[in-house]
Each structure stands twice: as C-alpha cells, then as structure tokens.
Amino acid sequence: MPSAIEQIVDAYVRLKNRRGLDALMMHRQRLAVDLKSRSGYDFSVSIGQIDEEIAIIEAGLSRLKATNSTAI
C-alpha cells in the first residue's frame, strides 16, 4: 500500500499540479533544514523520513516533467 505522501504526489502528478509539488517540496526542505539545525535531541529518524519524502516528491516532479515533454 502506498504511503500518504506517495498518494499525494501521485494525485498532483495526475492533475499536473506543478505548483502543489513545488510547495510540498519547499515545505519538506524547510523541515529538514530546521531539524538538522537543532541539537539536544536525536532527530535522525525524522530527518530520514523527510529525506525519503523529498525523494518521492523529486520522483513525482520528474514524472510530471516527462509527462509534459511528451505532451508537446
């Protein structure tokens, strides 16, 4: 079963919503930067999850780009 982020990214790709994917990516990147700058607690599990989500979003952006270039 696909994760929630995979389902969200798939929906954005189907709807050709580049702006939504970009916003999702920026949000995850800000979270990663924020967690990496903190100390006093081990955020490695959370950072790993966010990095996985960023990879899923990047794959969605690549699929969207491939879809747009074949449509032209």
Distance bins in CASP14 RR format, pairs under 12 A and 6 or more apart:
PFRMAT RR
TARGET T0000
AUTHOR 0000-0000-0000
RMODE 2
METHOD distances of the structure
MODEL  1
1 7 0 0 0 0 1 0 0 0 0 0 0
2 8 0 0 0 0 1 0 0 0 0 0 0
2 9 0 0 0 0 1 0 0 0 0 0 0
2 10 1 0 0 1 0 0 0 0 0 0 0
2 11 0 0 0 0 0 1 0 0 0 0 0
2 56 0 0 0 0 1 0 0 0 0 0 0
3 9 0 0 0 0 1 0 0 0 0 0 0
3 10 0 0 0 0 0 1 0 0 0 0 0
3 49 0 0 0 0 1 0 0 0 0 0 0
3 52 0 0 0 0 1 0 0 0 0 0 0
3 53 0 0 0 0 1 0 0 0 0 0 0
3 55 0 0 0 0 0 1 0 0 0 0 0
3 56 1 0 0 1 0 0 0 0 0 0 0
3 57 0 0 0 0 0 1 0 0 0 0 0
4 10 0 0 0 0 0 1 0 0 0 0 0
4 11 0 0 0 0 0 1 0 0 0 0 0
4 24 0 0 0 0 0 1 0 0 0 0 0
4 49 0 0 0 0 0 1 0 0 0 0 0
4 53 0 0 0 0 1 0 0 0 0 0 0
4 56 0 0 0 0 0 1 0 0 0 0 0
5 11 0 0 0 0 0 1 0 0 0 0 0
5 12 0 0 0 0 0 1 0 0 0 0 0
5 21 0 0 0 0 0 1 0 0 0 0 0
5 24 0 0 0 0 1 0 0 0 0 0 0
5 25 0 0 0 0 0 1 0 0 0 0 0
5 27 0 0 0 0 0 1 0 0 0 0 0
5 28 0 0 0 0 1 0 0 0 0 0 0
5 49 0 0 0 0 1 0 0 0 0 0 0
5 50 0 0 0 0 1 0 0 0 0 0 0
5 51 0 0 0 0 0 1 0 0 0 0 0
5 52 0 0 0 0 1 0 0 0 0 0 0
5 53 1 0 1 0 0 0 0 0 0 0 0
5 54 0 0 0 0 1 0 0 0 0 0 0
5 55 0 0 0 0 1 0 0 0 0 0 0
5 56 1 0 1 0 0 0 0 0 0 0 0
5 57 1 0 0 1 0 0 0 0 0 0 0
5 58 0 0 0 0 0 1 0 0 0 0 0
5 59 0 0 0 0 0 1 0 0 0 0 0
5 60 0 0 0 0 0 1 0 0 0 0 0
6 12 0 0 0 0 0 1 0 0 0 0 0
6 13 0 0 0 0 0 1 0 0 0 0 0
6 24 0 0 0 0 0 1 0 0 0 0 0
6 52 0 0 0 0 0 1 0 0 0 0 0
6 53 0 0 0 0 1 0 0 0 0 0 0
6 55 0 0 0 0 0 1 0 0 0 0 0
6 56 1 0 1 0 0 0 0 0 0 0 0
6 57 0 0 0 0 1 0 0 0 0 0 0
6 59 0 0 0 0 1 0 0 0 0 0 0
6 60 0 0 0 0 1 0 0 0 0 0 0
6 63 0 0 0 0 0 1 0 0 0 0 0
7 13 0 0 0 0 0 1 0 0 0 0 0
7 14 0 0 0 0 0 1 0 0 0 0 0
7 56 0 0 0 0 0 1 0 0 0 0 0
7 60 0 0 0 0 0 1 0 0 0 0 0
8 14 0 0 0 0 0 1 0 0 0 0 0
8 15 0 0 0 0 0 1 0 0 0 0 0
8 17 0 0 0 0 0 1 0 0 0 0 0
8 20 0 0 0 0 1 0 0 0 0 0 0
8 21 0 0 0 0 1 0 0 0 0 0 0
8 23 0 0 0 0 0 1 0 0 0 0 0
8 24 1 0 0 1 0 0 0 0 0 0 0
8 25 0 0 0 0 0 1 0 0 0 0 0
8 27 0 0 0 0 0 1 0 0 0 0 0
8 28 0 0 0 0 0 1 0 0 0 0 0
8 53 0 0 0 0 1 0 0 0 0 0 0
8 56 0 0 0 0 1 0 0 0 0 0 0
8 57 0 0 0 0 1 0 0 0 0 0 0
8 60 0 0 0 0 0 1 0 0 0 0 0
9 15 0 0 0 0 0 1 0 0 0 0 0
9 17 0 0 0 0 0 1 0 0 0 0 0
9 18 0 0 0 0 0 1 0 0 0 0 0
9 20 0 0 0 0 1 0 0 0 0 0 0
9 21 1 0 0 1 0 0 0 0 0 0 0
9 22 0 0 0 0 0 1 0 0 0 0 0
9 24 1 0 0 1 0 0 0 0 0 0 0
9 25 0 0 0 0 1 0 0 0 0 0 0
9 28 0 0 0 0 0 1 0 0 0 0 0
9 52 0 0 0 0 0 1 0 0 0 0 0
9 53 0 0 0 0 1 0 0 0 0 0 0
9 54 0 0 0 0 0 1 0 0 0 0 0
9 55 0 0 0 0 0 1 0 0 0 0 0
9 56 1 0 1 0 0 0 0 0 0 0 0
9 57 1 0 1 0 0 0 0 0 0 0 0
9 58 0 0 0 0 1 0 0 0 0 0 0
9 59 1 0 0 1 0 0 0 0 0 0 0
9 60 1 0 1 0 0 0 0 0 0 0 0
9 61 0 0 0 0 1 0 0 0 0 0 0
9 62 0 0 0 0 0 1 0 0 0 0 0
9 63 0 0 0 0 1 0 0 0 0 0 0
9 64 0 0 0 0 1 0 0 0 0 0 0
10 17 0 0 0 0 0 1 0 0 0 0 0
10 21 0 0 0 0 0 1 0 0 0 0 0
10 56 0 0 0 0 1 0 0 0 0 0 0
10 57 0 0 0 0 0 1 0 0 0 0 0
10 59 0 0 0 0 0 1 0 0 0 0 0
10 60 1 0 0 1 0 0 0 0 0 0 0
10 63 0 0 0 0 1 0 0 0 0 0 0
10 64 0 0 0 0 0 1 0 0 0 0 0
11 17 1 0 0 1 0 0 0 0 0 0 0
11 20 0 0 0 0 1 0 0 0 0 0 0
11 21 0 0 0 0 0 1 0 0 0 0 0
11 24 0 0 0 0 0 1 0 0 0 0 0
11 60 0 0 0 0 0 1 0 0 0 0 0
11 64 0 0 0 0 0 1 0 0 0 0 0
12 18 0 0 0 0 1 0 0 0 0 0 0
12 19 0 0 0 0 1 0 0 0 0 0 0
12 20 1 0 1 0 0 0 0 0 0 0 0
12 21 1 0 1 0 0 0 0 0 0 0 0
12 22 0 0 0 0 1 0 0 0 0 0 0
12 23 0 0 0 0 1 0 0 0 0 0 0
12 24 1 0 0 1 0 0 0 0 0 0 0
12 25 0 0 0 0 0 1 0 0 0 0 0
12 56 0 0 0 0 0 1 0 0 0 0 0
12 57 0 0 0 0 1 0 0 0 0 0 0
12 59 0 0 0 0 0 1 0 0 0 0 0
12 60 1 0 0 1 0 0 0 0 0 0 0
12 61 0 0 0 0 1 0 0 0 0 0 0
12 63 0 0 0 0 1 0 0 0 0 0 0
12 64 1 0 0 1 0 0 0 0 0 0 0
12 67 0 0 0 0 0 1 0 0 0 0 0
13 20 0 0 0 0 0 1 0 0 0 0 0
13 21 1 0 0 1 0 0 0 0 0 0 0
13 24 0 0 0 0 0 1 0 0 0 0 0
13 56 0 0 0 0 0 1 0 0 0 0 0
13 57 0 0 0 0 0 1 0 0 0 0 0
13 58 0 0 0 0 0 1 0 0 0 0 0
13 59 0 0 0 0 1 0 0 0 0 0 0
13 60 1 0 1 0 0 0 0 0 0 0 0
13 61 0 0 0 0 1 0 0 0 0 0 0
13 62 0 0 0 0 1 0 0 0 0 0 0
13 63 1 0 1 0 0 0 0 0 0 0 0
13 64 1 0 1 0 0 0 0 0 0 0 0
13 65 0 0 0 0 1 0 0 0 0 0 0
13 66 0 0 0 0 1 0 0 0 0 0 0
13 67 1 0 0 1 0 0 0 0 0 0 0
13 68 0 0 0 0 0 1 0 0 0 0 0
14 21 0 0 0 0 0 1 0 0 0 0 0
14 60 0 0 0 0 0 1 0 0 0 0 0
14 63 0 0 0 0 1 0 0 0 0 0 0
14 64 0 0 0 0 1 0 0 0 0 0 0
14 67 0 0 0 0 1 0 0 0 0 0 0
15 21 0 0 0 0 1 0 0 0 0 0 0
15 64 0 0 0 0 1 0 0 0 0 0 0
15 67 0 0 0 0 0 1 0 0 0 0 0
16 60 0 0 0 0 0 1 0 0 0 0 0
16 61 0 0 0 0 0 1 0 0 0 0 0
16 63 0 0 0 0 0 1 0 0 0 0 0
16 64 1 0 0 1 0 0 0 0 0 0 0
16 65 0 0 0 0 0 1 0 0 0 0 0
16 66 0 0 0 0 0 1 0 0 0 0 0
16 67 1 0 0 1 0 0 0 0 0 0 0
16 68 1 0 0 1 0 0 0 0 0 0 0
16 71 0 0 0 0 1 0 0 0 0 0 0
17 23 0 0 0 0 1 0 0 0 0 0 0
17 24 0 0 0 0 1 0 0 0 0 0 0
17 60 0 0 0 0 0 1 0 0 0 0 0
17 61 0 0 0 0 0 1 0 0 0 0 0
17 64 0 0 0 0 1 0 0 0 0 0 0
17 67 0 0 0 0 0 1 0 0 0 0 0
17 68 0 0 0 0 0 1 0 0 0 0 0
18 24 0 0 0 0 0 1 0 0 0 0 0
18 25 0 0 0 0 0 1 0 0 0 0 0
18 57 0 0 0 0 0 1 0 0 0 0 0
18 60 0 0 0 0 0 1 0 0 0 0 0
18 61 1 0 0 1 0 0 0 0 0 0 0
18 62 0 0 0 0 0 1 0 0 0 0 0
18 63 0 0 0 0 0 1 0 0 0 0 0
18 64 1 0 0 1 0 0 0 0 0 0 0
18 65 0 0 0 0 1 0 0 0 0 0 0
18 67 0 0 0 0 0 1 0 0 0 0 0
18 68 0 0 0 0 1 0 0 0 0 0 0
19 25 0 0 0 0 0 1 0 0 0 0 0
19 26 0 0 0 0 0 1 0 0 0 0 0
19 61 0 0 0 0 0 1 0 0 0 0 0
19 64 0 0 0 0 0 1 0 0 0 0 0
20 26 0 0 0 0 1 0 0 0 0 0 0
20 27 0 0 0 0 1 0 0 0 0 0 0
20 57 0 0 0 0 1 0 0 0 0 0 0
20 60 0 0 0 0 0 1 0 0 0 0 0
20 61 0 0 0 0 0 1 0 0 0 0 0
20 64 0 0 0 0 0 1 0 0 0 0 0
21 27 0 0 0 0 0 1 0 0 0 0 0
21 28 0 0 0 0 0 1 0 0 0 0 0
21 53 0 0 0 0 0 1 0 0 0 0 0
21 54 0 0 0 0 0 1 0 0 0 0 0
21 56 0 0 0 0 0 1 0 0 0 0 0
21 57 1 0 0 1 0 0 0 0 0 0 0
21 58 0 0 0 0 1 0 0 0 0 0 0
21 59 0 0 0 0 0 1 0 0 0 0 0
21 60 1 0 0 1 0 0 0 0 0 0 0
21 61 1 0 1 0 0 0 0 0 0 0 0
21 62 0 0 0 0 0 1 0 0 0 0 0
21 63 0 0 0 0 1 0 0 0 0 0 0
21 64 1 0 0 1 0 0 0 0 0 0 0
21 65 0 0 0 0 0 1 0 0 0 0 0
22 28 0 0 0 0 0 1 0 0 0 0 0
22 29 0 0 0 0 0 1 0 0 0 0 0
22 57 0 0 0 0 1 0 0 0 0 0 0
22 58 0 0 0 0 0 1 0 0 0 0 0
22 60 0 0 0 0 0 1 0 0 0 0 0
22 61 1 0 0 1 0 0 0 0 0 0 0
22 64 0 0 0 0 0 1 0 0 0 0 0
22 65 0 0 0 0 0 1 0 0 0 0 0
23 29 0 0 0 0 0 1 0 0 0 0 0
23 30 0 0 0 0 0 1 0 0 0 0 0
23 57 0 0 0 0 0 1 0 0 0 0 0
23 61 0 0 0 0 0 1 0 0 0 0 0
24 30 0 0 0 0 0 1 0 0 0 0 0
24 31 0 0 0 0 0 1 0 0 0 0 0
24 50 0 0 0 0 0 1 0 0 0 0 0
24 53 0 0 0 0 1 0 0 0 0 0 0
24 54 0 0 0 0 1 0 0 0 0 0 0
24 56 0 0 0 0 1 0 0 0 0 0 0
24 57 1 0 1 0 0 0 0 0 0 0 0
24 58 0 0 0 0 0 1 0 0 0 0 0
24 60 0 0 0 0 1 0 0 0 0 0 0
24 61 0 0 0 0 1 0 0 0 0 0 0
24 64 0 0 0 0 0 1 0 0 0 0 0
25 31 0 0 0 0 0 1 0 0 0 0 0
25 32 0 0 0 0 0 1 0 0 0 0 0
25 50 0 0 0 0 0 1 0 0 0 0 0
25 53 0 0 0 0 1 0 0 0 0 0 0
25 54 1 0 0 1 0 0 0 0 0 0 0
25 55 0 0 0 0 0 1 0 0 0 0 0
25 56 0 0 0 0 0 1 0 0 0 0 0
25 57 1 0 1 0 0 0 0 0 0 0 0
25 58 1 0 0 1 0 0 0 0 0 0 0
25 59 0 0 0 0 0 1 0 0 0 0 0
25 60 0 0 0 0 1 0 0 0 0 0 0
25 61 1 0 0 1 0 0 0 0 0 0 0
25 62 0 0 0 0 0 1 0 0 0 0 0
25 64 0 0 0 0 0 1 0 0 0 0 0
26 32 0 0 0 0 0 1 0 0 0 0 0
26 33 0 0 0 0 0 1 0 0 0 0 0
26 54 0 0 0 0 0 1 0 0 0 0 0
26 57 0 0 0 0 1 0 0 0 0 0 0
26 61 0 0 0 0 0 1 0 0 0 0 0
27 33 0 0 0 0 0 1 0 0 0 0 0
27 34 0 0 0 0 0 1 0 0 0 0 0
27 50 0 0 0 0 1 0 0 0 0 0 0
27 53 0 0 0 0 1 0 0 0 0 0 0
27 54 0 0 0 0 0 1 0 0 0 0 0
27 57 0 0 0 0 1 0 0 0 0 0 0
28 34 0 0 0 0 0 1 0 0 0 0 0
28 35 0 0 0 0 0 1 0 0 0 0 0
28 46 0 0 0 0 0 1 0 0 0 0 0
28 47 0 0 0 0 0 1 0 0 0 0 0
28 48 0 0 0 0 0 1 0 0 0 0 0
28 49 0 0 0 0 1 0 0 0 0 0 0
28 50 1 0 1 0 0 0 0 0 0 0 0
28 51 0 0 0 0 1 0 0 0 0 0 0
28 52 0 0 0 0 1 0 0 0 0 0 0
28 53 1 0 1 0 0 0 0 0 0 0 0
28 54 1 0 1 0 0 0 0 0 0 0 0
28 55 0 0 0 0 1 0 0 0 0 0 0
28 56 0 0 0 0 1 0 0 0 0 0 0
28 57 1 0 0 1 0 0 0 0 0 0 0
28 58 0 0 0 0 0 1 0 0 0 0 0
29 35 0 0 0 0 0 1 0 0 0 0 0
29 36 0 0 0 0 0 1 0 0 0 0 0
29 47 0 0 0 0 0 1 0 0 0 0 0
29 50 0 0 0 0 1 0 0 0 0 0 0
29 51 0 0 0 0 0 1 0 0 0 0 0
29 53 0 0 0 0 0 1 0 0 0 0 0
29 54 1 0 0 1 0 0 0 0 0 0 0
29 55 0 0 0 0 0 1 0 0 0 0 0
29 57 0 0 0 0 1 0 0 0 0 0 0
29 58 0 0 0 0 0 1 0 0 0 0 0
30 36 0 0 0 0 0 1 0 0 0 0 0
30 37 0 0 0 0 0 1 0 0 0 0 0
30 50 0 0 0 0 1 0 0 0 0 0 0
30 54 0 0 0 0 0 1 0 0 0 0 0
31 37 0 0 0 0 0 1 0 0 0 0 0
31 38 0 0 0 0 0 1 0 0 0 0 0
31 43 0 0 0 0 0 1 0 0 0 0 0
31 46 0 0 0 0 1 0 0 0 0 0 0
31 47 0 0 0 0 1 0 0 0 0 0 0
31 48 0 0 0 0 0 1 0 0 0 0 0
31 49 0 0 0 0 1 0 0 0 0 0 0
31 50 1 0 1 0 0 0 0 0 0 0 0
31 51 0 0 0 0 0 1 0 0 0 0 0
31 53 0 0 0 0 1 0 0 0 0 0 0
31 54 0 0 0 0 1 0 0 0 0 0 0
32 38 0 0 0 0 0 1 0 0 0 0 0
32 43 0 0 0 0 1 0 0 0 0 0 0
32 44 0 0 0 0 0 1 0 0 0 0 0
32 46 0 0 0 0 1 0 0 0 0 0 0
32 47 1 0 0 1 0 0 0 0 0 0 0
32 48 0 0 0 0 1 0 0 0 0 0 0
32 49 0 0 0 0 1 0 0 0 0 0 0
32 50 1 0 1 0 0 0 0 0 0 0 0
32 51 1 0 0 1 0 0 0 0 0 0 0
32 52 0 0 0 0 0 1 0 0 0 0 0
32 53 0 0 0 0 1 0 0 0 0 0 0
32 54 1 0 0 1 0 0 0 0 0 0 0
32 55 0 0 0 0 0 1 0 0 0 0 0
32 57 0 0 0 0 0 1 0 0 0 0 0
33 43 0 0 0 0 0 1 0 0 0 0 0
33 47 0 0 0 0 0 1 0 0 0 0 0
33 50 0 0 0 0 1 0 0 0 0 0 0
33 51 0 0 0 0 0 1 0 0 0 0 0
33 54 0 0 0 0 0 1 0 0 0 0 0
34 43 0 0 0 0 1 0 0 0 0 0 0
34 46 0 0 0 0 0 1 0 0 0 0 0
34 47 0 0 0 0 0 1 0 0 0 0 0
34 50 0 0 0 0 1 0 0 0 0 0 0
35 41 0 0 0 0 1 0 0 0 0 0 0
35 42 0 0 0 0 0 1 0 0 0 0 0
35 43 1 0 1 0 0 0 0 0 0 0 0
35 44 0 0 0 0 1 0 0 0 0 0 0
35 45 0 0 0 0 0 1 0 0 0 0 0
35 46 1 0 1 0 0 0 0 0 0 0 0
35 47 1 0 1 0 0 0 0 0 0 0 0
35 48 0 0 0 0 1 0 0 0 0 0 0
35 49 0 0 0 0 0 1 0 0 0 0 0
35 50 1 0 0 1 0 0 0 0 0 0 0
35 51 0 0 0 0 0 1 0 0 0 0 0
36 42 0 0 0 0 0 1 0 0 0 0 0
36 43 1 0 0 1 0 0 0 0 0 0 0
36 44 0 0 0 0 1 0 0 0 0 0 0
36 46 0 0 0 0 0 1 0 0 0 0 0
36 47 1 0 0 1 0 0 0 0 0 0 0
36 48 0 0 0 0 0 1 0 0 0 0 0
36 50 0 0 0 0 1 0 0 0 0 0 0
36 51 0 0 0 0 0 1 0 0 0 0 0
37 43 0 0 0 0 1 0 0 0 0 0 0
37 47 0 0 0 0 0 1 0 0 0 0 0
38 44 0 0 0 0 0 1 0 0 0 0 0
38 46 0 0 0 0 0 1 0 0 0 0 0
38 47 0 0 0 0 1 0 0 0 0 0 0
41 47 0 0 0 0 0 1 0 0 0 0 0
42 48 0 0 0 0 0 1 0 0 0 0 0
43 49 0 0 0 0 1 0 0 0 0 0 0
43 50 0 0 0 0 1 0 0 0 0 0 0
43 51 0 0 0 0 0 1 0 0 0 0 0
44 50 0 0 0 0 0 1 0 0 0 0 0
44 51 0 0 0 0 0 1 0 0 0 0 0
45 51 0 0 0 0 0 1 0 0 0 0 0
45 52 0 0 0 0 0 1 0 0 0 0 0
46 52 0 0 0 0 0 1 0 0 0 0 0
46 53 0 0 0 0 0 1 0 0 0 0 0
47 53 0 0 0 0 0 1 0 0 0 0 0
47 54 0 0 0 0 0 1 0 0 0 0 0
48 54 0 0 0 0 1 0 0 0 0 0 0
48 55 0 0 0 0 1 0 0 0 0 0 0
49 55 0 0 0 0 0 1 0 0 0 0 0
49 56 0 0 0 0 0 1 0 0 0 0 0
50 56 0 0 0 0 0 1 0 0 0 0 0
50 57 0 0 0 0 0 1 0 0 0 0 0
51 57 0 0 0 0 0 1 0 0 0 0 0
51 58 0 0 0 0 0 1 0 0 0 0 0
52 58 0 0 0 0 0 1 0 0 0 0 0
52 59 0 0 0 0 0 1 0 0 0 0 0
53 59 0 0 0 0 0 1 0 0 0 0 0
53 60 0 0 0 0 0 1 0 0 0 0 0
54 60 0 0 0 0 0 1 0 0 0 0 0
54 61 0 0 0 0 0 1 0 0 0 0 0
55 61 0 0 0 0 0 1 0 0 0 0 0
55 62 0 0 0 0 0 1 0 0 0 0 0
56 62 0 0 0 0 0 1 0 0 0 0 0
56 63 0 0 0 0 0 1 0 0 0 0 0
57 63 0 0 0 0 0 1 0 0 0 0 0
57 64 0 0 0 0 0 1 0 0 0 0 0
58 64 0 0 0 0 0 1 0 0 0 0 0
58 65 0 0 0 0 0 1 0 0 0 0 0
59 65 0 0 0 0 0 1 0 0 0 0 0
59 66 0 0 0 0 0 1 0 0 0 0 0
60 66 0 0 0 0 1 0 0 0 0 0 0
60 67 0 0 0 0 1 0 0 0 0 0 0
60 68 0 0 0 0 0 1 0 0 0 0 0
61 67 0 0 0 0 0 1 0 0 0 0 0
61 68 0 0 0 0 0 1 0 0 0 0 0
62 68 0 0 0 0 0 1 0 0 0 0 0
62 69 0 0 0 0 0 1 0 0 0 0 0
63 69 0 0 0 0 0 1 0 0 0 0 0
63 70 0 0 0 0 0 1 0 0 0 0 0
64 70 0 0 0 0 0 1 0 0 0 0 0
64 71 0 0 0 0 0 1 0 0 0 0 0
65 71 0 0 0 0 0 1 0 0 0 0 0
65 72 0 0 0 0 0 1 0 0 0 0 0
66 72 0 0 0 0 0 1 0 0 0 0 0
END
